Amino acid sequence: MERRTNRCAVVGVAVLLGWAGLTGCSSDDESPSSPASSAASAVKSGASELASAASSAAASAVATAAASAEAAASSALDEVKGGLDAKPDVTLGSVTTGSDGKAEVPVTIANHDSKSRSYIVVVNFKDQSGNLADVVVLDVPEVAAGKTSKATARSNRDLTGTVTTEVRDALRY
């Protein structure tokens, strides 16, 4: 029985391939002349729709990841009691891409206070369209009075294309 099923399957496939090969031909005017051409067009159209849906799903995943990172950053800021706005004390350098594909930006914190202070800095990474792509929270402990400290904000995932950064928030405590 198994041998008969295999023989039938081989014959069926051969007939289908032969029919598709014969009906897939078209005249010199390049117009489709068969169901096989129509099927090929439908497959191409379906593939295009699938690629579009995958792109849309990827964009949605990026937005979801960025929203999640933003929520975590807000939570970290909420945990700081008695923090003072320190955005003017923080400067960012130029964005580079590390060998691992993660975007990196040098961060400089200047403590203008007369006492040693710690800082929480939230850095937004944006894509070339200005959309939020990632959020990083830096905890910079004990910056000496009147001194500066350096840190590096590194994206949590690979970011491609032109990436820009901004200091979303900074607290001194």
LINQUI-V529431 format. One record per run of one state. SS is the DSSP state (H for helix, E for strand, L for the rest). FROM is the first residue (numbers start at 1). LEN is the number of residues. If there is no record, write none. Layout:
((SS:FROM:LEN) (SS:FROM:LEN))
This chain:
((L:1:1) (H:2:22) (L:24:11) (H:35:44) (L:79:5) (E:84:2) (L:86:1) (H:87:3) (E:90:8) (L:98:4) (E:102:9) (L:111:6) (E:117:10) (L:127:5) (E:132:12) (L:144:4) (E:148:11) (L:159:5) (E:164:9) (L:173:1))
